[in-house]
Amino acid sequence: MADAADHHQTQPIKEIAIDYTPEACTHCPVSNSITLTFDHRGGARWRSTTRFLYGTFSSLIQCPRGNTSGLNFNIYLSSLEGDKSQDEIDFEFLGKDKTIVQSNYYTTGTGNREQIHDLGFDCSDGFHEYTIKWNPDSIEWLIDGKVVRRAEKKEGEALPEKPMFLYASVWDASYIAEAKWTGPYIGCDAPYVCLYKDIQVPVATTVECSSDS
């Protein structure tokens, strides 16, 4: 096991797996950039090919322009997407309002820890840095280097502790809560493009996984 400090040393992400719609996701390792597109094909989701146990994760992100009502675009950690007992730490943009972002975290499939943060800017106007610092006893969410939320481990209240992949996706979430969460999907400005660059992950890794894990 690497020293705990190693988990906060970062390096550019070198390889990704694309979970669905690979033609709607492009990755350029040379420029350390990833593009996700939502259009008539639906959205796409990428993830790291390696799980990490604690560390610092960050990316510069420019969210899609236009009327993005109904869409969810994000960057997050998850022990395995689709697993009902997953651990997870989220930054989620809600398409109905691009001046806010939602943070949340899950332990063994239980979430309901959402908080909404005012950005002070439109997330589609340019690139901003979004960072998750995950420790055994705390989680910090940062935007452009400023801590917007800190969760600390308390007696009887767990924090995520399973090794997790770094994920990002763009998808239509308008069916959730009768469109109250992200708004109704309009689609008048499709295709919608979400840009990620300077994506950083911890140097220290835990479990090597194949692309179909």
Disulfide bonds with the S-S distance in Angstrom:
none
